[in-house]
Amino acid sequence: MTDSTIATAAEAEEADALPRVHEVHADPETGQIKVPEGLGRKAPKRSPARWAYERLILYIQNFEKQLDADHEVAMGFTGGDAGVIRIEGMGYFDPDIVTFYGRDPGGAKTQMIQHVSQLNVLLRALPKHIDQPKPNRIGFRLARDLEEVEEDDEADPPPAAS
């Protein structure tokens, strides 16, 4: 055993767990998050950043499914004066950073860099720009990219430790 990290039983169990989602809503028409097949399989070890990134994509995509054609998703950050950004992109930096790219209500380019232990976000519906024929649906693009990354992970397994 070459890994010197000591994990509690709960941490070890959580790291090995397959994703599960349980939600109850007052409105039965509210969309339920569906865990994609690739995310539900046991996969190579994921960093906390990747876990957070993948689950945020599911929440964003589910939120967007409930919006009408005049609104798009924006993200508010709790615990500070960062305000709300219209989400234009998202990423992660292993092992523990998640990054959000977008624009603030004034149109200024914005990037929020967040440690996974401090991650608290609020998804909001904002009206799309008047000159946009369609709302921006970032969640679906992020999910498509995630599926491609999972296919790459399966095709190229990590090298075996020597």
C-alpha positions in Angstrom: 0.0 0.0 0.0 1.8 3.1 -1.2 -0.9 5.7 -0.4 -0.1 7.2 3.0 -3.5 9.0 3.3 -5.6 7.9 6.2 -9.3 8.0 5.7 -12.1 7.5 8.2 -14.6 4.7 7.5 -17.1 7.3 6.4 -14.7 9.0 4.0 -13.7 5.6 2.5 -17.3 4.6 2.1 -18.2 8.0 0.5 -15.3 7.8 -1.9 -16.4 4.4 -3.0 -20.1 5.1 -3.3 -22.0 5.2 -6.5 -24.0 8.4 -6.9 -27.6 8.4 -5.7 -30.1 11.2 -5.7 -33.3 11.5 -3.6 -35.6 14.5 -3.9 -39.2 15.4 -2.9 -40.9 18.4 -4.3 -44.2 20.1 -3.5 -45.0 20.3 -7.2 -44.9 16.7 -8.7 -44.2 18.2 -12.1 -40.8 19.5 -10.9 -38.1 17.6 -12.7 -36.2 14.9 -10.8 -32.5 14.6 -11.4 -31.6 11.5 -13.3 -28.1 10.1 -12.8 -26.6 9.3 -16.2 -25.6 5.7 -16.8 -21.9 6.6 -17.0 -22.0 8.4 -13.7 -23.8 5.6 -12.0 -21.1 3.0 -12.8 -18.1 2.5 -10.6 -15.4 4.6 -12.3 -11.7 5.4 -11.8 -11.2 7.3 -8.6 -12.7 10.8 -8.9 -11.2 13.8 -7.1 -13.5 15.9 -4.9 -13.4 18.6 -7.6 -14.6 16.2 -10.3 -17.4 14.8 -8.1 -18.6 18.4 -7.4 -18.3 19.3 -11.1 -20.3 16.3 -12.3 -23.1 16.8 -9.7 -23.4 20.5 -10.4 -23.8 19.7 -14.1 -26.8 17.5 -13.2 -28.4 20.2 -11.0 -27.9 22.9 -13.7 -29.3 20.7 -16.5 -32.3 19.7 -14.4 -32.9 23.4 -13.5 -32.7 24.4 -17.2 -35.3 21.7 -18.1 -37.8 23.6 -15.9 -37.2 27.0 -17.6 -39.3 28.5 -20.3 -37.8 29.9 -23.5 -37.4 33.4 -22.1 -35.1 32.5 -19.2 -31.7 31.0 -18.7 -29.7 29.8 -15.7 -27.6 32.1 -13.6 -25.7 31.2 -10.4 -25.5 33.1 -7.2 -22.8 32.6 -4.6 -23.6 32.6 -0.9 -21.3 34.0 1.8 -20.0 37.0 0.0 -20.7 39.9 -2.3 -20.0 38.1 -5.5 -23.6 38.4 -6.7 -25.0 36.5 -9.6 -23.3 35.4 -12.8 -24.9 34.2 -16.0 -23.2 30.9 -16.5 -21.1 30.6 -19.7 -18.8 27.8 -18.6 -17.6 25.6 -15.8 -14.6 23.5 -15.0 -12.5 21.9 -12.3 -8.9 21.7 -11.3 -8.0 18.5 -9.4 -8.0 17.8 -6.6 -10.3 20.4 -5.1 -11.1 23.5 -7.2 -14.3 24.2 -9.2 -14.4 27.2 -11.5 -17.4 29.1 -12.9 -17.1 31.4 -15.9 -19.8 33.9 -16.9 -21.0 37.5 -16.9 -22.4 39.6 -14.1 -25.7 41.6 -14.6 -23.7 44.5 -16.0 -22.1 42.3 -18.7 -18.6 42.2 -17.1 -16.7 39.0 -17.7 -16.5 37.0 -14.4 -14.7 34.0 -13.1 -15.4 32.4 -9.7 -12.8 30.0 -8.3 -14.2 27.9 -5.5 -12.7 25.3 -3.2 -15.1 22.3 -2.9 -15.3 22.6 0.9 -16.7 26.1 0.4 -19.1 25.4 -2.4 -22.5 26.9 -1.9 -24.4 28.0 -5.0 -27.9 29.3 -5.8 -29.3 28.6 -9.2 -31.5 31.4 -10.5 -33.6 32.0 -13.6 -32.7 35.3 -15.4 -34.4 36.6 -18.5 -32.4 35.9 -21.6 -31.0 38.9 -23.5 -33.5 40.6 -25.7 -31.3 40.2 -28.8 -30.9 36.4 -28.3 -33.3 34.3 -30.3 -32.9 31.4 -27.9 -31.8 31.1 -24.3 -28.3 29.8 -23.5 -28.5 26.2 -22.2 -25.1 25.6 -20.7 -26.2 22.5 -18.7 -26.8 20.4 -21.8 -23.4 21.4 -23.3 -21.6 20.6 -20.0 -23.4 17.2 -19.8 -22.4 16.4 -23.4 -18.8 17.2 -22.6 -19.0 15.1 -19.5 -20.2 12.1 -21.5 -17.3 12.5 -23.9 -14.8 12.7 -21.0 -16.2 9.5 -19.5 -15.9 7.7 -22.8 -12.2 8.9 -23.0 -11.7 7.7 -19.4 -13.0 4.2 -20.3 -10.9 4.1 -23.5 -7.7 5.1 -21.8 -7.6 3.6 -18.3 -5.0 5.2 -16.0 -1.6 3.4 -16.0 -1.1 0.8 -13.4 1.1 1.7 -10.4 4.5 0.1 -10.4 
